[in-house]
Amino acid sequence: PFSPDMNPMEHLWDELERRMKKTPAKNEKELRETLQAEWKNIGQDVTNKLVESVPNRLYECTRMKRYPTRY
């Protein structure tokens, strides 16, 4: 029933989506430009944090068994 998202890439897409919501595009060209700019602006600190969180995610999943985790 509860399936935590263990894939750091999915969380990276979520980060991009949050950033995109701050500056809605008016047309396809603007959307493309904003996507590329925001993707480039996601810092290494964000990706490092996601990768470093994987062991904690795994631990929480095994600890909580089939119950929801904070992830």
N, C-alpha and C positions, 0 to 999 in steps of 0.2 A: 504493500500500500504506500509506504513512504520510501522514496528513492532519492538520497542525497546526490547532488551533482558533483562527482569526483573529478571531473575533467577541468583542469585549470583554463583551458582554451574557452570553455563555455563562460567562465567568469570574466574572461577578457572581452568576449563579445558583449556581455552585460555592461561592462565598463564603457565600451564604445557606445552602446545604446544610450546610457545615461548622459554621456557627453553630447550626443547628437540631439537629445531632447532639449538641450539648453539653447540650441540655435537651429530652429526648424528651417528647412530649405524651402525655397519658393518654386524651384524647378529642378529638373534632372541634373543640369550642369552644376547648380549650386550644391545639390545633394552630393554629387561625386567629389566636388572640391572640398566640401566640409568633411566628408568621410575620410578622404586622404589626409587632410590636415590633422584631424582628431586622432587618426591612427598613428601618425608620426609623433603626436604629442603625448601619447601614452608612454610614460617614462619606464626606464628599466627597474626603478624601485617598485612599480606596480607589478611588473611581471615577476620580479624576484619574490615579492610578498606572496603571490599566488603559488609559485612553485614551492616556496618554503612552508606553505600551509598544508601541503599534501600529507605529510606524516600526521599532523593533528587531525585532519579529516579522516584518515584511515583509523586512527586510534578511536575517535569518537564513534565511528560506524561500528567498530567491533565492540566498544564498550556499551553502546546503546542497543546493540543487537538490531531488532527490527523497529525500534521506536525512533521518533524524529530526532534529528540533531540540529544544532544551530546553523549548520551549513545547508 
